[in-house]
Amino acid sequence: MTRIYYEASGQDSALIPAAPAGAVDPNAVQAFVRIRLGCERVPQLFETWLLGRPAVSGVWSLNGDFDYEVRLACTTQDDLAAELHAMRRSGAEHTDTCLLLHEVVAGRSTHYEWD
């Protein structure tokens, strides 16, 4: 059974999957996906479906051009493509995907060497 709960951070709220707590695999292919639902799709059913997906690590409801922003952590690029395809089959009329390069965290030094 999927449980839905809200995590408050300031004034923002996120739908967080009821999965065991733990760090995302640093080798995972991570992405943010913005989703616009088709007119015939019931938002609450789509949210429940999203929260049951193992690759989903966060869901935010939006206003504007898109209805949701979803954070995915997939094992491979093929798994990411399969998740996007599943979203479209399940009611996403349009998706816009951005791959995460690295997370910027206060207090954590990150050094990159550029060629």
C-alpha positions in Angstrom: 0.0 0.0 0.0 1.3 3.5 -0.9 1.1 6.0 1.8 1.1 9.7 0.9 2.4 12.3 3.3 3.6 15.9 3.0 7.1 17.2 3.9 7.1 20.9 4.7 10.1 23.0 3.9 9.2 26.7 4.4 6.0 27.3 2.5 6.6 24.6 -0.1 5.1 21.1 0.3 6.2 18.0 -1.5 4.5 14.6 -2.0 7.1 12.1 -0.9 6.9 8.4 -1.7 6.5 6.2 1.3 9.8 4.4 0.7 12.4 3.4 3.2 14.6 6.3 4.1 18.1 6.2 2.6 20.5 8.0 0.4 20.0 7.9 -3.4 22.7 5.8 -5.1 25.4 8.4 -6.2 25.7 6.5 -9.5 22.0 6.7 -10.2 20.8 8.6 -13.3 18.8 11.4 -11.6 16.4 13.7 -13.4 13.7 16.3 -12.8 10.6 15.8 -15.0 7.9 18.4 -15.4 4.6 16.8 -16.4 1.4 18.2 -17.9 -1.5 15.9 -17.5 -4.0 15.1 -20.2 -7.5 16.6 -19.7 -9.0 13.2 -19.0 -6.6 12.2 -16.3 -7.7 12.5 -12.6 -4.8 14.2 -10.7 -5.3 12.2 -7.5 -5.0 8.9 -9.3 -1.9 10.0 -11.2 -0.3 11.1 -7.9 -1.0 7.8 -6.3 0.4 6.0 -9.4 3.6 8.2 -9.3 4.1 7.6 -5.6 4.0 3.8 -6.2 6.9 4.0 -8.7 10.3 2.9 -7.2 12.3 5.4 -9.2 10.2 8.4 -7.9 12.0 10.2 -5.0 9.8 13.3 -4.8 6.7 14.9 -6.4 5.7 18.6 -6.4 2.4 19.9 -7.6 2.8 23.1 -9.6 0.7 25.9 -11.2 1.5 27.3 -14.6 2.4 25.4 -17.8 3.0 22.1 -15.9 1.1 20.2 -13.3 3.9 18.3 -11.5 7.6 18.2 -11.0 9.0 14.7 -10.3 12.4 13.7 -9.1 13.6 10.4 -10.5 16.6 8.2 -9.5 17.1 5.4 -12.1 19.7 2.7 -12.4 20.4 3.4 -16.1 19.5 5.7 -18.9 17.3 2.9 -20.3 15.5 2.8 -17.0 14.9 6.6 -17.2 13.6 6.2 -20.7 11.2 3.4 -19.5 10.0 5.7 -16.6 9.2 8.5 -19.0 7.4 6.1 -21.4 5.4 4.8 -18.4 4.4 8.4 -17.4 3.1 9.1 -20.9 1.1 5.8 -21.0 -0.4 6.7 -17.6 -1.7 10.1 -18.5 1.2 12.6 -19.0 0.3 14.6 -22.1 3.7 16.3 -22.1 7.0 15.9 -20.2 10.1 18.0 -20.0 13.2 16.3 -18.6 16.4 17.7 -17.1 19.2 15.5 -15.9 20.8 16.3 -12.6 24.6 16.9 -12.9 25.3 17.4 -9.2 23.6 18.7 -6.1 24.8 21.9 -4.5 24.7 21.6 -0.7 25.6 24.4 1.8 28.7 23.5 3.7 29.9 20.8 1.3 32.9 21.7 -0.8 32.7 20.5 -4.4 35.8 20.7 -6.6 35.7 20.1 -10.4 38.6 20.0 -12.7 37.7 21.2 -16.2 39.9 20.2 -19.2 
